[in-house]
Amino acid sequence: MLISKNAKVFKIAKEKLEADFLNLD
C-alpha cells in the first residue's frame, strides 16, 4: 500500500538525517 511505502521512505529519511546529525561532530 501507498501508506506503507511512504512510512518506509520516511523511516529511511529519518535515519539518514539522524546519521548526518551524529556525523557533524
Secondary structure per residue as TSV (DSSP state, phi and psi in degrees):
chain	resnum	aa	ss	phi	psi
A	1	M	-	360.0	156.7
A	2	L	H	-62.8	-38.7
A	3	I	H	-62.0	-43.1
A	4	S	H	-63.7	-40.0
A	5	K	H	-63.8	-44.3
A	6	N	H	-63.3	-39.7
A	7	A	H	-64.2	-39.1
A	8	K	H	-66.1	-44.4
A	9	V	H	-63.1	-41.9
A	10	F	H	-62.8	-41.7
A	11	K	H	-62.5	-43.8
A	12	I	H	-63.8	-43.9
A	13	A	H	-63.7	-40.9
A	14	K	H	-63.2	-43.9
A	15	E	H	-64.0	-38.2
A	16	K	H	-64.7	-43.5
A	17	L	H	-62.1	-41.5
A	18	E	H	-65.1	-39.7
A	19	A	H	-65.8	-43.0
A	20	D	H	-61.6	-40.9
A	21	F	H	-62.8	-43.0
A	22	L	H	-67.4	-29.1
A	23	N	T	-79.3	-2.7
A	24	L	T	-71.8	-23.3
A	25	D	-	-59.9	360.0
